[in-house]
């Protein structure tokens, strides 16, 4: 379908075309061939990769202002090139809030829980999850590729969309068909692999044409890759404000140029002609000389252009506010955050929390797919439909007002259940476990106060009361003798 030429993104001015962000789709049952693989890789490089490069450059503080030769000023004029590291700053702020606390994987079966814990430790899963989340914020989406290590154990690795992509079927189920990963060697030859539901096939075009070089089974019984998305449209965290960041960098640079200009103002000498020894180069010495007959009216002043300081400051401040506001990531270094109460802080973080909630839904669904692939891998206690019994819990990393939470929880005593009271406290991770610990502590204190004797003697009293009137127990009969 032809693109609508009426509406353009900021990419069109920088790249001369609007990149494609749609998924690769093929009809169900399509077989991968060398020609199809070549076409998919070429389409990925031409229509997707330029966008990823632009986003990656912004994250690495590589902005257009540093390479703008078209608007470069002459050598004798100040030409500062400054850029604020806003894309990196916003990403780190959001990632610390979103996944600063590791993902919590819970399952009630102890053997299965131990297996998942061992897998997470072997795979450095906290670091993998952190990298996946960060790449989602930069590129809008990324991939986790499952593989079998040298010891025959399942592992995974995070991959950016710069050199990997997923191919889905064209049905409403949107099921993965192939996962492709490629690279270029030192001689610019393409190599890599693609995976389907059963096999990993390696390929190379070293001989001139794309050819398959090796095939092996991967044992995950599905395409061994997971796509993680930032949101439904795979839009990067700072992608929508890149144009504002570029404008901010330009305004900041011009502000620095004006500072340099006033530091190197031209001297204006009127009414007397200076010798060549006094004015060798007007550009180097920043000197203007106007002279006439006589010596009357000789004047010597520094020339200063009209100040635009207020206008520049207003523009810089407006752009800074808009960047953080439109990205929905607040500037947490602002003084208002350090003095805000618990409720006020949550209100200020609400836009970022809404953003994180959208990402959390996508992230948890992707983690569930990872667990399903692990459950399909043979020879382990975690198998079959066990992945459906796993609870994936994510926590926000933010300062908590425990004093306020404790006060509210106390006020709810007698109104709601104890479990609901505990759920209000951010320091309590699992309400049921906390209730069990409280009961265990209560029993321990009661036993210590009773000196080890049972605190409930109802049964003993009942046994004594069961003696019929006139009956004598063994001890009384012995006393009677």
C-alpha angles and dihedrals in degrees: 000000000000118000121254105249094196096077123049136179126222087260089072092065093047102035100023090235140055111252120232118245100176121116122257109257133188133178115267112273096024110153119221113243132177091253093049091047091051092050093048093051092047092049091049092052095045103041106025111025097063089062092049091050091052092050093045091050092053091050089052091049093250103141133172093251091072094058101032102127093162093070098034111137125229117274093254093059127072111261110178118178109202130166131184114225092231100138091055092042094051092046094052092046093051095043092050089052096042104041105006085114110057121248111269116224113195132185127158098222107091096210093051092044090052091050093052091047091051091048092050091051094046092048096041085234096178090060092043091051091048092051092046092051093047093050089050090056092049103041101018092244142020142175141250113208119203119212143162115254127216091273093054093253125133116254137164139212131198117240130190120227089244090092106010138061141172124233115211132192118255095242126107088255089066094208121184113254104171138005115207127196121178141169142178123244126214091278093051093254117146119238135164143101143268127208133205129180094293114015144043112219121195120208142184139178095206091124092053099265128067111262138170112245106179141006128197137164118254100194097219092108092218136055099300097226138084127208117217118200132197090212141333094290095040091240117166122243096249098023094103094055100043091106090052091049090052090051090048091052091050093049091047092050093050089049089056090047091056091051090053091046093056090046089056101037120166120253115231115208115187131188101016132071115232122214123247089256088064096046114032097150124008092202094051096042096032093226132151119192124194117174141171142163118319131007098263116119096023108169134179120188140144115254116230126184120224112284118247094179096123093048092048093047091050091051094047093047093046092050092048092052092046094049095056093038096050093043088052090225111119125221098250091189089070114114090236090070096054092055099038121115123232095268094042090049092053091050091052090049095045096098091051090044090055089050091049092048091058091049092045092059091053093042095050091049089053092049088052089055089051089053091049090054090049090050089054092055111099133241105034141096093250107076148124113015094348090111089069090061093057119102115211110205126185126190131203115237104224139124112274130211098224093174091059092043092051091049092051093045090051092050090055093059109126092012102073135017122281090247091057091048091053092047089067092061112087091203091065112082099179120023096197093052090048092053090050091050091050091051091048091051091048091053092047092052092047092051092048091052093048093052093242096306119125113269093210111065098163092113093053092050090048090053090054091047091053090072109105119236109275094020117120126210123230093265094052092046089053090050089050090056 
